[in-house]
Each structure stands twice: as structure tokens, then as C-alpha cells.
Amino acid sequence: QLVESGGGMVQSGGSLRLSCAASGFTFFAYAMSWVRQVPGKDSEWLAYISSGGDETHYADSVKGRFSISRDDAKNTLHLQMNSLTPEDTALYLCARVPFSRSWHDEEYDMWGQGTPVSVSS
């Protein structure tokens, strides 16, 4: 199970830190990603972190503003989001990357319910 938290309303230029609590599987063994959804649009992959945390990748739209990290001792994934703009308004979800899949495959076998983020101008 994946449960996101930390979303909310923030003004443009502000920051939020999202968390994703994992349970029921060996979290440390899996790579993880963050994805966001906006009604009427395709889901957008944002960030990826490998098992062990030594490899990260970011979408161009968030590179330099967002940072993905993981705490395997606490089975938790994070997304630090800085310099937020109204275009970042979306439902943010964490997703588990299946074994043998890489960040560019954008394939997932477990999703959370998501946490909403709203950025006002």
C-alpha cells in the first residue's frame, strides 16, 4: 500500500514536501516514482529514484525545482517541491516501479490515492 500526504494550498513561489508511506512490501528493493495528474490531461511523470537511492531522474518541467528522496528505514518516499507555480496544480501520486523496468519505461504496478496540490498566483 502507498499513502501520500503533504499536499495542500500554497502561493506561487512557495514550497511543499510530499511524503509517501509504503507498507506491505519490501520498500527498499523497489525503485519509485512520482507522477501527477490533472483532469483532462495525461498523467505526467515527474521524478524517479532507484532502489538504494543512488540514481535519480527528473522531468524537464520540474528539474532544478523538485527533489526526490527516500528513507528506507522509515519506508517513506519524499518529493520536495520548490518555486511552485500555478502550472504545478495537480493530484500528486507515488508509484512503484516493477522489477526489470527503468525510469523511462513509465510503467508502475502500484499506486497511491494521491495528494492534491493547489498553487495560487
Backbone as CSV, one residue per row, in Angstrom:
resi,resn,N_x,N_y,N_z,CA_x,CA_y,CA_z,C_x,C_y,C_z
1,GLN,0.837,-1.187,0.000,0.000,0.000,0.000,0.881,1.250,0.000
2,LEU,0.424,2.246,-0.724,1.123,3.524,-0.782,0.149,4.618,-0.370
3,VAL,0.561,5.456,0.566,-0.309,6.529,1.052,0.455,7.840,1.024
4,GLU,-0.013,8.759,0.185,0.624,10.063,0.059,0.066,11.054,1.071
5,SER,0.879,12.033,1.396,0.461,13.116,2.279,1.322,14.338,2.000
6,GLY,0.912,15.464,2.565,1.713,16.675,2.458,1.221,17.689,1.454
7,GLY,0.220,17.337,0.680,-0.318,18.286,-0.283,-1.084,19.398,0.408
8,GLY,-1.472,20.393,-0.372,-2.228,21.497,0.186,-2.239,22.679,-0.753
9,MET,-2.596,23.825,-0.197,-2.656,25.054,-0.977,-1.462,25.922,-0.633
10,VAL,-0.848,26.475,-1.660,0.334,27.310,-1.461,0.333,28.411,-2.516
11,GLN,0.960,29.517,-2.192,1.075,30.602,-3.167,2.219,30.335,-4.127
12,SER,2.134,30.962,-5.266,3.183,30.839,-6.265,4.530,31.232,-5.654
13,GLY,5.543,30.426,-5.923,6.859,30.653,-5.350,7.099,29.897,-4.063
14,GLY,6.063,29.306,-3.537,6.171,28.578,-2.293,6.702,27.171,-2.462
15,SER,6.740,26.451,-1.343,7.286,25.099,-1.319,6.350,24.153,-0.579
16,LEU,6.426,22.899,-0.944,5.738,21.829,-0.235,6.635,20.600,-0.246
17,ARG,6.480,19.774,0.780,7.191,18.497,0.822,6.161,17.382,0.929
18,LEU,6.108,16.570,-0.102,5.186,15.444,-0.129,5.862,14.203,0.430
19,SER,5.058,13.351,1.041,5.548,12.076,1.547,4.671,10.949,1.030
20,CYS,5.266,9.773,0.947,4.549,8.579,0.510,4.966,7.448,1.435
21,ALA,4.036,6.999,2.257,4.315,5.915,3.194,3.993,4.584,2.541
22,ALA,4.971,3.699,2.527,4.819,2.396,1.902,4.661,1.311,2.955
23,SER,3.843,0.329,2.656,3.675,-0.803,3.559,3.272,-2.026,2.763
24,GLY,3.548,-3.193,3.346,3.118,-4.441,2.729,4.069,-5.019,1.706
25,PHE,5.188,-4.371,1.482,6.189,-4.916,0.563,7.563,-4.417,0.990
26,THR,8.580,-5.011,0.389,9.964,-4.657,0.744,10.343,-3.374,0.020
27,PHE,10.030,-2.256,0.651,10.180,-0.937,0.032,11.588,-0.719,-0.510
28,PHE,12.606,-1.086,0.257,13.976,-0.755,-0.128,14.380,-1.423,-1.452
29,ALA,13.685,-2.493,-1.827,14.058,-3.249,-3.021,13.510,-2.648,-4.315
30,TYR,12.625,-1.684,-4.192,11.951,-1.151,-5.366,12.374,0.275,-5.694
31,ALA,12.506,0.551,-6.993,12.579,1.923,-7.449,11.183,2.544,-7.357
32,MET,11.144,3.861,-7.208,9.877,4.557,-7.033,9.850,5.812,-7.898
33,SER,8.656,6.247,-8.210,8.473,7.479,-8.990,7.345,8.324,-8.413
34,TRP,7.375,9.575,-8.765,6.255,10.488,-8.515,5.645,10.859,-9.867
35,VAL,4.342,10.915,-9.883,3.579,11.230,-11.084,2.488,12.219,-10.673
36,ARG,2.051,13.075,-11.585,0.935,13.959,-11.255,-0.143,13.880,-12.327
37,GLN,-1.341,14.157,-11.895,-2.490,14.077,-12.780,-3.289,15.365,-12.704
38,VAL,-3.694,15.832,-13.876,-4.591,16.983,-13.988,-5.795,16.520,-14.781
39,PRO,-7.006,16.818,-14.316,-8.206,16.373,-15.060,-8.154,16.811,-16.525
40,GLY,-8.438,15.864,-17.399,-8.461,16.176,-18.820,-7.111,16.087,-19.504
41,LYS,-6.071,15.769,-18.726,-4.729,15.654,-19.304,-4.138,14.291,-18.976
42,ASP,-3.164,13.886,-19.761,-2.448,12.648,-19.478,-1.630,12.806,-18.198
43,SER,-1.416,11.685,-17.515,-0.548,11.703,-16.345,0.856,12.116,-16.770
44,GLU,1.513,12.850,-15.878,2.862,13.333,-16.172,3.835,12.740,-15.160
45,TRP,4.809,12.007,-15.667,5.885,11.511,-14.811,6.761,12.684,-14.377
46,LEU,7.153,12.697,-13.112,7.931,13.819,-12.572,9.348,13.438,-12.153
47,ALA,9.457,12.349,-11.399,10.756,12.033,-10.817,10.844,10.546,-10.515
48,TYR,12.062,10.054,-10.525,12.353,8.631,-10.294,13.540,8.517,-9.360
49,ILE,13.476,7.521,-8.486,14.627,7.211,-7.643,14.805,5.703,-7.617
50,SER,16.039,5.266,-7.779,16.321,3.837,-7.806,16.240,3.236,-6.413
51,SER,16.186,1.928,-6.359,16.335,1.258,-5.075,17.734,1.585,-4.568
52,GLY,17.837,1.956,-3.335,19.119,2.398,-2.803,19.330,3.890,-2.915
53,GLY,18.610,4.547,-3.816,18.652,5.993,-3.908,19.832,6.605,-4.619
54,ASP,20.651,5.794,-5.301,21.856,6.348,-5.922,21.613,6.895,-7.313
55,GLU,20.440,6.709,-7.845,20.127,7.190,-9.189,18.790,7.922,-9.154
56,THR,18.776,9.150,-9.663,17.531,9.917,-9.763,17.410,10.514,-11.159
57,HIS,16.175,10.718,-11.578,15.889,11.349,-12.870,14.672,12.247,-12.690
58,TYR,14.639,13.334,-13.469,13.552,14.299,-13.351,13.030,14.691,-14.724
59,ALA,11.750,14.981,-14.766,11.170,15.563,-15.961,11.712,16.986,-16.124
60,ASP,11.829,17.429,-17.344,12.353,18.771,-17.600,11.501,19.840,-16.912
61,SER,10.206,19.587,-16.794,9.295,20.575,-16.226,9.561,20.845,-14.744
62,VAL,10.243,19.920,-14.057,10.476,20.095,-12.620,11.955,20.071,-12.253
63,LYS,12.801,19.826,-13.212,14.235,19.738,-12.935,14.740,21.045,-12.343
64,GLY,15.479,20.937,-11.254,16.005,22.119,-10.588,15.064,22.706,-9.550
65,ARG,13.806,22.281,-9.562,12.828,22.768,-8.582,12.372,21.670,-7.620
66,PHE,12.270,20.448,-8.112,11.792,19.331,-7.310,12.961,18.389,-6.999
67,SER,12.863,17.731,-5.840,13.893,16.780,-5.449,13.239,15.547,-4.833
68,ILE,13.571,14.391,-5.367,13.028,13.136,-4.856,14.053,12.503,-3.914
69,SER,13.561,11.894,-2.852,14.446,11.216,-1.913,13.675,10.080,-1.257
70,ARG,14.395,9.219,-0.570,13.765,8.101,0.114,14.446,7.833,1.439
71,ASP,13.663,7.351,2.387,14.158,6.933,3.695,13.743,5.477,3.865
72,ASP,14.638,4.568,3.521,14.295,3.150,3.562,14.066,2.656,4.989
73,ALA,14.679,3.287,5.953,14.468,2.890,7.348,13.027,3.159,7.786
74,LYS,12.408,4.156,7.155,11.036,4.523,7.506,10.044,4.154,6.414
75,ASN,10.534,3.449,5.379,9.654,3.052,4.258,8.892,4.243,3.693
76,THR,9.602,5.326,3.466,8.961,6.564,3.038,9.688,7.178,1.854
77,LEU,8.908,7.679,0.930,9.392,8.393,-0.246,8.991,9.859,-0.085
78,HIS,9.850,10.754,-0.543,9.553,12.182,-0.433,9.691,12.882,-1.780
79,LEU,8.994,14.012,-1.880,9.191,14.901,-3.019,9.205,16.322,-2.478
80,GLN,10.362,16.944,-2.503,10.494,18.343,-2.108,10.226,19.201,-3.334
81,MET,9.249,20.085,-3.212,8.855,20.911,-4.343,9.070,22.381,-3.988
82,ASN,9.905,23.053,-4.748,10.211,24.461,-4.534,9.799,25.281,-5.750
83,SER,9.722,26.596,-5.552,9.398,27.514,-6.648,8.146,27.077,-7.394
84,LEU,7.125,26.754,-6.653,5.890,26.253,-7.259,5.178,27.344,-8.051
85,THR,4.538,26.929,-9.116,3.747,27.833,-9.970,2.346,27.244,-10.116
86,PRO,1.404,28.056,-10.571,0.047,27.521,-10.774,0.004,26.310,-11.705
87,GLU,0.975,26.207,-12.601,1.024,25.065,-13.515,1.353,23.765,-12.791
88,ASP,1.787,23.852,-11.546,2.070,22.654,-10.755,0.833,22.131,-10.036
89,THR,-0.278,22.825,-10.151,-1.515,22.371,-9.529,-1.940,21.037,-10.122
90,ALA,-2.106,20.032,-9.270,-2.411,18.680,-9.745,-2.619,17.748,-8.557
91,LEU,-3.008,16.532,-8.854,-3.007,15.440,-7.883,-1.669,14.712,-8.017
92,TYR,-0.944,14.604,-6.929,0.387,14.000,-6.943,0.325,12.585,-6.364
93,LEU,0.857,11.647,-7.107,0.823,10.245,-6.708,2.226,9.652,-6.706
94,CYS,2.463,8.769,-5.766,3.681,7.978,-5.813,3.345,6.633,-6.445
95,ALA,4.321,6.042,-7.069,4.094,4.800,-7.804,5.314,3.897,-7.691
96,ARG,5.055,2.617,-7.592,6.129,1.628,-7.505,6.510,1.166,-8.908
97,VAL,7.810,1.113,-9.161,8.331,0.690,-10.451,8.577,-0.819,-10.397
98,PRO,8.018,-1.581,-11.307,8.233,-3.035,-11.269,9.702,-3.386,-11.497
99,PHE,10.085,-4.525,-10.949,11.427,-5.023,-11.228,11.613,-5.147,-12.741
100,SER,12.785,-4.908,-13.199,13.204,-5.003,-14.601,12.717,-3.829,-15.439
101,ARG,12.069,-2.854,-14.831,11.659,-1.652,-15.552,12.535,-0.489,-15.125
102,SER,12.781,0.424,-16.048,13.612,1.581,-15.757,12.763,2.835,-15.737
103,TRP,13.377,3.945,-15.421,12.635,5.192,-15.236,11.942,5.632,-16.506
104,HIS,12.542,5.371,-17.651,11.963,5.845,-18.904,10.830,4.956,-19.398
105,ASP,10.641,3.785,-18.774,9.532,2.924,-19.181,8.197,3.485,-18.731
106,GLU,8.209,4.259,-17.650,6.982,4.837,-17.078,5.912,3.765,-16.897
107,GLU,6.317,2.638,-16.335,5.397,1.557,-16.013,5.392,1.358,-14.510
108,TYR,4.205,1.150,-13.935,4.082,1.053,-12.492,3.139,-0.093,-12.144
109,ASP,3.374,-0.726,-10.996,2.499,-1.821,-10.594,1.791,-1.553,-9.271
110,MET,1.966,-0.381,-8.713,1.236,0.007,-7.509,1.191,1.530,-7.457
111,TRP,0.021,2.054,-7.086,-0.189,3.491,-6.995,-0.784,3.844,-5.634
112,GLY,-0.535,5.055,-5.217,-1.259,5.575,-4.082,-2.520,6.271,-4.558
113,GLN,-3.279,6.832,-3.594,-4.511,7.558,-3.928,-4.212,8.983,-4.369
114,GLY,-3.075,9.473,-3.984,-2.693,10.817,-4.382,-2.960,11.851,-3.297
115,THR,-2.230,12.948,-3.380,-2.442,14.095,-2.501,-2.526,15.338,-3.382
116,PRO,-3.550,16.168,-3.173,-3.748,17.308,-4.067,-2.864,18.492,-3.707
117,VAL,-2.386,19.150,-4.736,-1.594,20.370,-4.594,-2.255,21.458,-5.413
118,SER,-2.466,22.599,-4.785,-3.065,23.742,-5.477,-2.170,24.950,-5.255
119,VAL,-1.739,25.564,-6.355,-0.840,26.712,-6.287,-1.578,27.923,-6.847
120,SER,-1.695,28.941,-6.048,-2.395,30.154,-6.479,-1.389,31.221,-6.908
121,SER,-1.825,32.033,-7.843,-0.932,33.087,-8.363,-0.981,34.331,-7.496
